[in-house]
Amino acid sequence: MANGINTGYLKNYLRQHFVGPLTTAGEYDEDNLKKLAKGISNIDPSSDEDTEDYQYYDGNGGKETEVTSASLAHAFSGNRFYGDEALEFIRDMLTNTGGRTCSFKVIEPDGRIISGKATVSEIKPYGGDAGARSEIEFTITFDGMPNDVKAGTAIPTSIEVDGSTKTIEVGETATIVATVLPAEADQAVTFTSGNEAIATVTADGVVTAVALGGTPITVTAKNYPNVNTTVGISATAAE
């Protein structure tokens, strides 16, 4: 163990997996996760990647490969323990093909956390020989790329800004200063204008008033869309 983090060759059973519903707003929900462990005997992670190859004159005929997209899936199998909360959550999705999205989190043995929205597929809720324990199989695939946080790295919980509203004359600019909390978390944020016809915003938070009116600017923690805040922009006539 180094700096409180497990190191070396670690057993698979030390890896933890959790599943649960999304929030009412359809976002990842950390607060209602259920542990996926009871009866699970095998978990097979897999990465499905799309790539593009390029060849250039300075490469001596060789090629460069760029990964253009990827998805991370976990295939679960084992014996079904009837009544287990996590397995019943999966079973309830069997006949609900339009509602299989969920919150999914993996904690690796060294404390690294992968989490995000996901989709459940390939559900086999029972099966096997008559005298054997009932089997269960299913796959959980992250929607897009999940959050990937190393052990010891704080997860963003909220964003503070230097004012909930700003008044800017048309043609002038103002800068939104944002701080992600806790202070140890990644401070990277994105800025999005609710109406670019009223005000635009750069990646650095510089807002330009374009026309008279009002619009919100949304400030979002990088890779954590559910951690955000807004700044109300009022664009006024130049004096």
Residue pairs with C-beta under 8 A, 6 or more apart in sequence:
1 7
3 152
4 152
5 110
5 111
5 151
5 152
6 14
6 109
6 110
6 111
7 110
10 109
10 110
11 109
12 43
14 109
15 43
15 106
15 107
15 108
15 109
16 35
16 37
16 106
16 107
17 35
17 36
17 37
17 40
17 43
17 74
17 76
17 104
17 105
17 106
17 107
18 33
18 34
18 35
18 36
18 86
18 103
18 104
18 105
18 106
18 107
19 33
19 34
19 36
19 86
19 89
19 90
19 102
19 103
19 104
19 105
19 118
19 120
19 140
20 29
20 32
20 33
20 34
20 89
20 102
20 103
21 29
21 32
21 89
21 102
21 103
22 28
22 29
22 101
22 102
22 103
22 117
23 29
23 226
25 226
26 101
27 117
27 225
27 226
28 103
28 115
28 116
28 117
28 226
29 103
30 103
30 105
30 115
32 103
33 103
33 105
34 85
34 86
34 89
35 86
36 76
36 86
36 87
37 86
38 81
38 84
38 86
38 87
39 78
39 79
39 80
39 81
39 84
39 87
39 133
39 136
40 76
40 77
40 78
41 77
41 78
41 79
42 76
42 77
42 78
43 74
43 75
43 76
43 77
44 74
44 75
44 77
45 72
45 73
45 74
45 75
46 72
46 73
46 74
46 75
47 70
47 71
47 72
47 73
48 70
48 71
48 73
49 67
49 69
49 70
50 67
50 68
50 69
50 70
51 65
51 66
51 67
51 68
52 65
52 66
52 68
53 63
53 64
53 65
53 66
54 63
54 64
54 65
54 66
55 61
55 62
55 63
55 64
56 64
70 145
71 141
71 142
71 144
72 114
72 141
72 142
72 145
72 146
73 139
73 140
73 141
73 142
74 104
74 106
74 139
74 140
74 141
75 122
75 137
75 138
75 139
76 136
76 137
76 138
76 139
76 140
77 135
77 136
77 137
78 135
78 136
79 133
79 134
79 135
79 136
80 87
80 91
80 125
80 126
80 133
80 134
80 135
80 136
81 87
82 134
87 136
89 102
90 120
90 123
90 125
90 136
90 138
91 123
91 125
91 136
93 99
93 100
93 120
93 123
94 123
94 125
100 119
100 120
100 121
101 117
101 118
101 119
101 120
101 143
102 117
102 118
102 119
102 120
102 140
103 115
103 116
103 117
103 118
104 115
104 116
104 117
104 118
104 140
104 142
104 146
105 113
105 114
105 115
106 113
106 114
106 115
107 113
108 114
110 151
111 150
111 151
111 152
112 148
112 149
112 150
112 151
113 147
113 148
113 149
113 151
113 155
114 142
114 146
114 147
114 148
114 149
115 146
115 147
115 149
116 142
116 143
116 144
116 145
116 146
116 147
117 142
117 143
117 144
118 140
118 141
118 142
118 143
118 146
119 140
119 141
119 143
120 138
120 139
120 140
121 138
121 139
121 140
121 141
122 137
122 138
122 139
123 137
123 138
124 135
124 136
124 137
124 138
125 136
126 134
126 135
126 136
127 134
127 135
128 134
128 135
147 155
147 223
147 224
148 223
149 155
153 184
153 185
153 186
154 182
154 184
154 185
155 185
155 224
156 180
156 181
156 182
156 185
156 186
156 221
156 224
156 227
157 181
157 182
157 185
157 227
158 180
158 181
158 227
158 229
159 178
159 179
159 180
159 181
159 189
159 219
159 220
159 221
159 227
159 228
159 229
160 178
160 179
160 181
160 229
161 176
161 177
161 178
161 179
161 219
161 229
161 231
162 176
162 177
162 178
163 231
164 230
164 231
164 232
165 231
165 232
165 233
165 234
166 174
166 176
166 207
166 231
166 232
166 233
166 234
167 234
167 236
168 174
168 199
168 207
168 208
168 209
168 233
168 234
168 235
168 236
169 209
169 235
169 236
169 237
169 238
169 239
170 209
170 210
170 211
170 212
170 235
170 236
170 237
170 238
171 208
171 209
171 238
172 208
172 209
172 238
173 206
173 207
173 208
173 209
174 206
174 207
175 204
175 205
175 206
175 207
176 191
176 201
176 205
176 207
176 217
176 219
176 231
177 205
178 189
178 205
178 219
178 229
179 187
180 186
180 187
180 188
180 189
180 221
180 227
185 221
186 221
186 222
186 223
188 221
188 222
189 205
189 219
189 220
189 221
189 222
190 203
190 219
190 220
190 222
191 201
191 202
191 203
191 205
191 217
191 218
191 219
192 201
192 217
192 218
192 220
193 199
193 200
193 201
193 207
193 215
193 217
193 233
194 215
194 216
194 217
194 218
195 213
195 215
196 210
197 210
197 211
197 213
198 209
198 210
198 211
198 212
198 213
198 214
198 215
198 233
198 235
199 207
199 208
199 209
199 210
199 215
199 217
199 233
199 235
200 207
200 208
200 210
201 207
201 208
201 217
205 219
207 217
207 233
209 233
209 235
209 236
210 235
211 235
212 235
212 236
212 237
213 235
214 232
214 233
214 234
214 235
215 232
215 233
215 235
216 230
216 231
216 232
216 233
217 230
217 231
217 232
217 233
218 228
218 229
218 230
219 228
219 229
219 230
219 231
220 227
220 228
221 227
221 228
